[in-house]
Amino acid sequence: MISYSKIGYIIFIATLLFIGKEDLSMAKAKEIQLPQPITKGIISLEEAIAKRRSQRSFSKKELTLYQISQLLWAAQGITERRGGHSLRNAPSAGALYPMEIYALTKDGVYHYLPERHALEVLSEGDLRGDLCNASLGQSSVSDAPLDIVICAVYDKVTFKYGERGKRYADIETGHIAQNIHLQAVALGLVSVPIGAFSDEEVKSILNLPADHVPLYIIPVGHSHP
Ligand SMILES: Cc1cc2nc3c(=O)[nH]c(=O)nc-3n(C[C@H](O)[C@H](O)[C@H](O)COP(=O)(O)O)c2cc1C
């Protein structure tokens, strides 16, 4: 006999999948509320670690809003609120959280807002080709339906730790990137970490504030069938 809690869980998952059918092209608002992330997947952490491989070519299939939501949550989602402080998915020196996450799709450029699990719409239009050019022409950047750009704001950590704070932010980028890669595997997707790009060109394409330093671009999408 199926219990009420199981029925509730099934309705919850079905709702997520339904919300996931929307995509960013439907969004005209300045802020897009992302669907609630789930914390139970269908493959084990060990399987995700074992399966992760950098993949540089992607099918044309778009990601759903649910998949984008889950990937951004894995990067910097809030997992606990403690005494007025929000703690995120990835560790951060002194819990200072000096990283900012941007997302590019065919529809525009977005800034992830961890506190509200929402996307701020920065611009409309497809800038993935420009980002590819800034990444020495690496086609994974223009082919992937989603590029996640991880930026450091060093001042947010050097004010406390001095020059060493830069090292802490750089290390934190690795934590965030690995969460994204493993979440991608868990969603049946593939990804690649891109470190080879012109910082100045990426800053200009995304119109980033002067104190933002892009450290990683992570294209994510579906593998070729
Ligand atoms: C810091 C860093 C920068 C990287 N930059 C690029 C890059 O610009 N382009 C690329 O295709 N792969 C890049 N990679 C991915 C590596 O080439 C890849 O991890 C390596 O070949 C091992 O393969 P695997 O990731 O499938 O285990 C980078 C990896 C790291 C850790």
The ligand as an SDF file (V2000), in Angstrom:
LIG
                    3D

 31 33  0  0  0  0  0  0  0  0999 V2000
   42.3960   24.6250  -13.4710 C   0  0  0  0  0  0  0  0  0  0  0  0
   41.9200   23.8580  -14.6820 C   0  0  0  0  0  0  0  0  0  0  0  0
   41.7960   24.5080  -15.8910 C   0  0  0  0  0  0  0  0  0  0  0  0
   41.3060   23.8200  -16.9990 C   0  0  0  0  0  0  0  0  0  0  0  0
   41.1170   24.5050  -18.1680 N   0  0  0  0  0  0  0  0  0  0  0  0
   40.5980   23.8480  -19.2330 C   0  0  0  0  0  0  0  0  0  0  0  0
   40.3370   24.5580  -20.4390 C   0  0  0  0  0  0  0  0  0  0  0  0
   40.5690   25.7540  -20.5640 O   0  0  0  0  0  0  0  0  0  0  0  0
   39.8040   23.8610  -21.4600 N   0  0  0  0  0  0  0  0  0  0  0  0
   39.5040   22.5290  -21.3850 C   0  0  0  0  0  0  0  0  0  0  0  0
   38.9880   21.9720  -22.3490 O   0  0  0  0  0  0  0  0  0  0  0  0
   39.7430   21.8320  -20.2460 N   0  0  0  0  0  0  0  0  0  0  0  0
   40.2670   22.4510  -19.1680 C   0  0  0  0  0  0  0  0  0  0  0  0
   40.4860   21.7710  -18.0000 N   0  0  0  0  0  0  0  0  0  0  0  0
   40.0860   20.3420  -17.9150 C   0  0  0  0  0  0  0  0  0  0  0  0
   41.2840   19.3950  -17.9860 C   0  0  0  0  0  0  0  0  0  0  0  0
   41.8050   19.3870  -19.2870 O   0  0  0  0  0  0  0  0  0  0  0  0
   40.8160   17.9910  -17.5540 C   0  0  0  0  0  0  0  0  0  0  0  0
   40.3520   18.0520  -16.2300 O   0  0  0  0  0  0  0  0  0  0  0  0
   41.9250   16.9620  -17.6740 C   0  0  0  0  0  0  0  0  0  0  0  0
   42.2320   16.7140  -19.0240 O   0  0  0  0  0  0  0  0  0  0  0  0
   41.5660   15.6520  -16.9750 C   0  0  0  0  0  0  0  0  0  0  0  0
   40.4020   15.0770  -17.5560 O   0  0  0  0  0  0  0  0  0  0  0  0
   39.0640   14.8310  -16.7050 P   0  0  0  0  0  0  0  0  0  0  0  0
   38.5640   16.1620  -16.2020 O   0  0  0  0  0  0  0  0  0  0  0  0
   38.1180   14.2160  -17.6860 O   0  0  0  0  0  0  0  0  0  0  0  0
   39.3670   13.9180  -15.5680 O   0  0  0  0  0  0  0  0  0  0  0  0
   40.9730   22.4390  -16.8930 C   0  0  0  0  0  0  0  0  0  0  0  0
   41.1290   21.7930  -15.6700 C   0  0  0  0  0  0  0  0  0  0  0  0
   41.5630   22.4940  -14.5700 C   0  0  0  0  0  0  0  0  0  0  0  0
   41.6590   21.7730  -13.2340 C   0  0  0  0  0  0  0  0  0  0  0  0
  1  2  1  0
  2  3  1  0
  2 30  2  0
  3  4  2  0
  4  5  1  0
  4 28  1  0
  5  6  2  0
  6  7  1  0
  6 13  1  0
  7  8  2  0
  7  9  1  0
  9 10  1  0
 10 11  2  0
 10 12  1  0
 12 13  2  0
 13 14  1  0
 14 15  1  0
 14 28  1  0
 15 16  1  0
 16 17  1  0
 16 18  1  0
 18 19  1  0
 18 20  1  0
 20 21  1  0
 20 22  1  0
 22 23  1  0
 23 24  1  0
 24 25  2  0
 24 26  1  0
 24 27  1  0
 28 29  2  0
 29 30  1  0
 30 31  1  0
M  END
$$$$
